[in-house]
Every structure is written in structure tokens, then in C-alpha cells.
């Protein structure tokens, strides 16, 4: 049988109205507080939304993976905000979350290098091999947090090899012209 409200307001022994047995009741104060509607946390147009709750406003970004998280999802570990997925991935491991807020975009560097050097074409003799070396050596490096594929590396290698082939053909043509004299 439920105890009457007056029996819950105290931290003393209260008698059950049905059987008369003495009961000690200790209740949290929140049980008696008036319920107030929660502040709206809906994401407005143009605002970042939580990765797991698309209708809720994001309050932070996970410093491990970059996902936006709402107040419910944000977990602070040693001063670093993480999302539930990163917390779960690191569960059971005694390690601090490594913030990866920025990455060097080697794929963009490798693609831009030969394209920019076309403005001053003699520079392509140095930039084309550099782009191939960057593309091959940084192939396994993590890419941007947004771009999942490596097409820029492939394009940089193709453009650079075309430039190097052009240089070889020019050099061969010069050597043949010099031998004919």
C-alpha cells in the first residue's frame, strides 16, 4: 500500500495506514520539486546538430573524431570532450583521448604541387617528382576528417607522371637534334 504524502515528507519512522508496521522513509528532494519544462534544445536552421540526435542542438565537437554532440551525448574525460562512440571504443583501456583537431592534407598538397607549377612550367621538373614522392610516402596517412577516399593522390601521380613523360620526350628530342648536327 502506498504511503500518504505526509509520510514521505519526513525522515522519521512512519506507520503504514493498512497494517500499522513502522517504516523508515528517506526520499530525494527532487521527488517533491515541481516539474519544470526543460529548456528547448532543438537545433534551429543553420545550427549544428548532434550526430546521434539530429533534432538537438550541438554544444561541442568530439575532440577524438570531430562529431558534433548535444548536451546529453557530450562526455568530458580529463578536460577533453568525447562522443559516446569514442568513449565506447576506448572502454577498458587506460589511455587519454588524443585530440586530432587538424590534419595535414597531404593529398591536397600532392595534387596542388604539379598543378600550380604549370604556371611556371620549368618548375615541373622538380615538382612532378616531389608530388609522386609525397603521394606514395603519405598514401597510408589518415586523410581529412571529411574526405574518405584517395583520388587526389591518384590524380597527383597521373599528372606528375604525364609531366615527367613530357620532360623525357623533350630531353630525347633535344639529344636527337644535337646528334643530327
N, C-alpha and C positions, 0 to 999 in steps of 0.2 A: 504494500500500500504506500503511495507517495506521501511524504511528509508535507504538512501545510507550509506555506511560505514563511510564516513566523518562526517555524522550527529551523529553517535554513539560514536565517539572518544572524544566528548566534553561533558561537563556537563552544557551546556547552552541551551537556547531555540532554537530549530531548526524548520525551516518551512518545512511542508510536501510538497514534489515536486508535488503532484497531486492537492490538494485543497488549499494549502497555509496556513493552520492553524498552529499556533505555538505549539510546543510540547517540553516538558522538558524531556530529556533522561538521565538517570543515569544507567550505565552498570557496572557490576562487571569486574575487570581487567582480570579475568580468561577467560572471553569471547574472549579476543583478544590474549591470550597467545597461542603459538604454541603447538600443541598436541604432547606429547612425549609418546612413548610406555611404558606401565607400566613394572616395573621390574618383571621378571618371578618368580612366587611364586609356581611353580609346585613342588610337592613333588618328590624327587629323590628316587631311590631304596634304601631301608634301613632307610629312614627318616620317622618320624611320620607324619601322615596326619590328616587333620581336620575331626572331626566326621561328620559334616554336608556337607563338601565339600571334598570328598575323593581324589580329584586331587590336592588339595592345601596343601602346607607345613604348619605344625602346628608350632605356635610360642609360645604357652603356654598351660598349662593344667588348666581346671576349678578347682578351689580350693574347690568347693562345691561337685561336682560329679566325678571329675577326668577325664572327657572327654578332648581330645586334641582339640584345637581350632586354626583356622587360624587368620590372622590379621583382617579380616573382621568380624569374629564372636566374638573375644575377647572383653569383656566388663569389664571395671575397675570400681568397686564400692568400694569406701573407701580404695583403695590400694589393693583390692583383685580382682583377675581375675576370671570372671564367664562366663559360656557359655550362649547363648540366652535362652536355656530351663530353666536353673536355675533362670535367671532373670525373665522370664515369670512366673515361679512357685511362685516367691516371689513378683510378681507385686501387688501393692496395700497394701503391708504390710510394715510397717516402722520397718525393722529389718536389721541388718548387716548379711552378708553371713558368716556362720560358716565354717571355713576351717576344713575339715576332711581328712587330708593328710595321716593319718595312722590309722589303727585299730588293736586292739589286736585280733589275730586269735584264739579264744577260741576253735573252732572246731579242729584245728590242735593240740593244746595243749592237749585237751581231748583224741585225738587218739594217740598221741605220748607217753603220760604218761604210759599207760599199755604196749605198745609195747617195749619201752626202758627198762622197769623194768623186762622184760623177761630175759634179760642178767643176772641179779641177781634175780632169781625167788623169794627169800624170801621177796623182796620188794613189790611184787604184792599184798600182804595182805594189804598194805597201799595205793598203787597207784590205785588199781582197784576201791575201793570206792571213791577215790578222782576224778577219771575220770567220774564216774557216777554222782557225785555231780556237777562237772563242766558242764557236758553235759546238765543236767536238769536245772541248775540255769541260764546258759547262752544261752539257746535254743532260746530265743526271741531277743538276742542281734544282731545288724547288723553284717552281715558276711563281708567278704572281698569285695572290690570294684569289684572284678572279679568273685568270686565264688557265684553262686546264690542258691545253694541247701545245705541241711544239712546232707548229707550222712555220713560225718565224725563223727558227733555226734552219729548217729545210730550205726556206726561201733564201736565207742568207748564204747557205752553202751553194745553192744553184746559181745565184747571181755572181758570187765570188768566183766559182769555177768558170763561168762564162767569161768573166773579166780576165782571168788568168789564161784561158784559152786564146782570147783576143791578143793578149800580150805575147804569148808564144808565137802566134801567127805573124804578128808584126816583126818580131825578132827574126824569125825564119825568113820572112820576105826581105828584110834588110841584109841578112847574111847572103842570101842568093843574089841580091842586087850587087853587093860588093864583090862577089866571086866572078860575076859576068864582066866586070871592068877589067 
